[in-house]
Amino acid sequence: MSAQHEARTATAHHVVILGAGYAGMSAAIQLAARVRRHEDVQVTLVNAQERFAERLRLHMTGTGQRLSELSIPELLEGTGVRFVRGWVTAVDAAAKTVRMDDRHTLRYDTLVYGLGSVADTESVPGAAEYAHTFDSVHDAEVLAARLARLAGGTVMVAGSGLTGIETAAEIAERYPESHVVLLGRQEPGVTMNPKARGYLHAALDRLGVTVRSGVEVAEVLPDAVKLTGGERVDADVVVWTGGTRISPLAAAAGLTVDERGRIVTDTALRSVSHPEVYAVGDAAAIRQGYGLMHGTCQGGMPTGVHAAVSIARTLKGKQPKAFRFGYYHAPVSLGRDDAVVQFTHPDNSPRRICLTGRRAAWYKETVTASPWPTYGRMKKMPASGVFWPRGGRFTRIGEAR
Ligand SMILES: Cc1cc2nc3c(=O)[nH]c(=O)nc-3n(C[C@H](O)[C@H](O)[C@H](O)COP(=O)(O)OP(=O)(O)OC[C@H]3O[C@@H](n4cnc5c(N)ncnc54)[C@H](O)[C@@H]3O)c2cc1C
């Protein structure tokens, strides 16, 4: 390193982005493109793996389907972003440092926290020990290996939200000799309109998935689950899709978090307790006029872009703008050739219009495949990443429906 470069690094404004998921990648690429000509700004992206984990496709990995290897360092080539591979073990919000598992520390002036979420296996005894999750590509591959050895038997998907539905359908399609049970508190597709919900149930029925709703798992055992009320349901494999939890790092750092451990943000996505920290994606508790956003890729990518735009504005001495986002769809795959897409109002309530069948499967695949090319476009044209539905009157605080 030249003396000149060292001096520049010492005086530079360091932006450290934690997590290269859908939100963190959006923040890194967008910010790099906006500060390209500012030699006094250094952007560092930290992630556990070099491979981009396409979480939207982990139920495919979990059923033994091979996905493209998407390399984060390759995507970052030419952007000026420094990539650090490693596991973050602590954030010291007072000292403005991040501790890595190899014990080295990274100093920051501005932090973007995008460490995502993992399956909530802590709230039910036995889930962490005996249930499979989609927390990482590795976890999905462990499930795939288990299913490949199964040859029949019962696979229980515990959690009847959209991830649980996609998982149950995918497993039933790939392993028709297995009996798949989708079990949860809510009826699958409860947030959809009657037509979409009816289609969903018919598809699950066609795939041979047994649906049990209105039940709650009290304990996961090595070969069964126990429901509240005491009933035991045998299962050779349990996949846990019953809600998510957030890494305890943010709370341990003293950042203000909500009851689920998400960083509470102001309207510009800055931590309310530490404004030099931006929170994005699943790890952020972001309030809109309709309530708190829930973790999705469709909302996560805009949060990353908005944080980057805000940081770039702040570096120029401007004020960041308020973040606004409205939902527009809930696409759900039902195996590889079928899907249902519920179009939504900005507050995520269902519209009358939905897509089903092959057209819906094509739509879902197009949406799922879109983040990586979007990052590629943003490298050259950052403005191409700033288009998302702002939600109109639904997202104006005080004007929610
Ligand atoms: C099977 C499945 C299907 C889904 N389908 C959909 C869908 O169709 N549509 C939709 O909108 N959403 C879907 N979701 C939800 C969506 O994947 C998440 O909302 C989204 O990934 C959140 O993005 P994020 O950037 O906040 O976090 P993530 O994408 O989870 O990224 C977080 C990153 O941080 C890294 N990381 C975490 N902790 C550390 C640490 N301590 N040190 C270093 N690195 C760390 C992780 O390895 C990861 O790369 C699905 C989720 C699953 C599991």
The ligand as an SDF file (V2000), in Angstrom:
LIG
                    3D

 53 58  0  0  0  0  0  0  0  0999 V2000
  -37.5050  -20.6100    1.3580 C   0  0  0  0  0  0  0  0  0  0  0  0
  -37.7900  -19.1290    1.3840 C   0  0  0  0  0  0  0  0  0  0  0  0
  -38.5700  -18.5540    0.3770 C   0  0  0  0  0  0  0  0  0  0  0  0
  -38.8310  -17.1780    0.3920 C   0  0  0  0  0  0  0  0  0  0  0  0
  -39.5870  -16.6610   -0.6170 N   0  0  0  0  0  0  0  0  0  0  0  0
  -39.8020  -15.3310   -0.6650 C   0  0  0  0  0  0  0  0  0  0  0  0
  -40.5310  -14.7390   -1.7550 C   0  0  0  0  0  0  0  0  0  0  0  0
  -41.0040  -15.4440   -2.6520 O   0  0  0  0  0  0  0  0  0  0  0  0
  -40.6740  -13.3900   -1.7790 N   0  0  0  0  0  0  0  0  0  0  0  0
  -40.1380  -12.5720   -0.8010 C   0  0  0  0  0  0  0  0  0  0  0  0
  -40.2680  -11.3480   -0.8990 O   0  0  0  0  0  0  0  0  0  0  0  0
  -39.4630  -13.0960    0.2560 N   0  0  0  0  0  0  0  0  0  0  0  0
  -39.2760  -14.4430    0.3450 C   0  0  0  0  0  0  0  0  0  0  0  0
  -38.5750  -14.9820    1.3980 N   0  0  0  0  0  0  0  0  0  0  0  0
  -38.0770  -14.0590    2.4290 C   0  0  0  0  0  0  0  0  0  0  0  0
  -36.7890  -13.3830    1.9440 C   0  0  0  0  0  0  0  0  0  0  0  0
  -35.8670  -14.3710    1.5590 O   0  0  0  0  0  0  0  0  0  0  0  0
  -36.1920  -12.4980    3.0210 C   0  0  0  0  0  0  0  0  0  0  0  0
  -37.1700  -11.5460    3.4220 O   0  0  0  0  0  0  0  0  0  0  0  0
  -34.9540  -11.7800    2.4670 C   0  0  0  0  0  0  0  0  0  0  0  0
  -33.9470  -12.7290    2.1750 O   0  0  0  0  0  0  0  0  0  0  0  0
  -34.4260  -10.7420    3.4580 C   0  0  0  0  0  0  0  0  0  0  0  0
  -33.2960  -10.1070    2.8900 O   0  0  0  0  0  0  0  0  0  0  0  0
  -32.1270   -9.5860    3.8300 P   0  0  0  0  0  0  0  0  0  0  0  0
  -31.1140   -8.9750    2.9150 O   0  0  0  0  0  0  0  0  0  0  0  0
  -32.6690   -8.7790    4.9340 O   0  0  0  0  0  0  0  0  0  0  0  0
  -31.5110  -10.8990    4.5240 O   0  0  0  0  0  0  0  0  0  0  0  0
  -30.8640  -12.1960    3.8990 P   0  0  0  0  0  0  0  0  0  0  0  0
  -31.2480  -12.3780    2.4940 O   0  0  0  0  0  0  0  0  0  0  0  0
  -31.1530  -13.2810    4.8620 O   0  0  0  0  0  0  0  0  0  0  0  0
  -29.3070  -11.8920    3.9490 O   0  0  0  0  0  0  0  0  0  0  0  0
  -28.5810  -11.7760    5.1450 C   0  0  0  0  0  0  0  0  0  0  0  0
  -27.1210  -12.0630    4.8380 C   0  0  0  0  0  0  0  0  0  0  0  0
  -26.3690  -11.8320    6.0260 O   0  0  0  0  0  0  0  0  0  0  0  0
  -25.4800  -12.9160    6.2430 C   0  0  0  0  0  0  0  0  0  0  0  0
  -25.2440  -13.0010    7.6850 N   0  0  0  0  0  0  0  0  0  0  0  0
  -26.1580  -13.2060    8.6610 C   0  0  0  0  0  0  0  0  0  0  0  0
  -25.5790  -13.1740    9.8880 N   0  0  0  0  0  0  0  0  0  0  0  0
  -24.2570  -12.9370    9.6530 C   0  0  0  0  0  0  0  0  0  0  0  0
  -23.1260  -12.7580   10.4950 C   0  0  0  0  0  0  0  0  0  0  0  0
  -23.2340  -12.7900   11.8430 N   0  0  0  0  0  0  0  0  0  0  0  0
  -21.9240  -12.5320    9.9300 N   0  0  0  0  0  0  0  0  0  0  0  0
  -21.7960  -12.4610    8.5720 C   0  0  0  0  0  0  0  0  0  0  0  0
  -22.8330  -12.5940    7.7230 N   0  0  0  0  0  0  0  0  0  0  0  0
  -24.0400  -12.8410    8.2540 C   0  0  0  0  0  0  0  0  0  0  0  0
  -26.2080  -14.1230    5.6750 C   0  0  0  0  0  0  0  0  0  0  0  0
  -25.2980  -15.1530    5.3830 O   0  0  0  0  0  0  0  0  0  0  0  0
  -26.8700  -13.5180    4.4360 C   0  0  0  0  0  0  0  0  0  0  0  0
  -25.9930  -13.5630    3.3340 O   0  0  0  0  0  0  0  0  0  0  0  0
  -38.3130  -16.3480    1.4250 C   0  0  0  0  0  0  0  0  0  0  0  0
  -37.5310  -16.9140    2.4400 C   0  0  0  0  0  0  0  0  0  0  0  0
  -37.2670  -18.2780    2.4340 C   0  0  0  0  0  0  0  0  0  0  0  0
  -36.3960  -18.8680    3.5350 C   0  0  0  0  0  0  0  0  0  0  0  0
  1  2  1  0
  2  3  1  0
  2 52  2  0
  3  4  2  0
  4  5  1  0
  4 50  1  0
  5  6  2  0
  6  7  1  0
  6 13  1  0
  7  8  2  0
  7  9  1  0
  9 10  1  0
 10 11  2  0
 10 12  1  0
 12 13  2  0
 13 14  1  0
 14 15  1  0
 14 50  1  0
 15 16  1  0
 16 17  1  0
 16 18  1  0
 18 19  1  0
 18 20  1  0
 20 21  1  0
 20 22  1  0
 22 23  1  0
 23 24  1  0
 24 25  2  0
 24 26  1  0
 24 27  1  0
 27 28  1  0
 28 29  2  0
 28 30  1  0
 28 31  1  0
 31 32  1  0
 32 33  1  0
 33 34  1  0
 33 48  1  0
 34 35  1  0
 35 36  1  0
 35 46  1  0
 36 37  1  0
 36 45  1  0
 37 38  2  0
 38 39  1  0
 39 40  1  0
 39 45  2  0
 40 41  1  0
 40 42  2  0
 42 43  1  0
 43 44  2  0
 44 45  1  0
 46 47  1  0
 46 48  1  0
 48 49  1  0
 50 51  2  0
 51 52  1  0
 52 53  1  0
M  END
$$$$
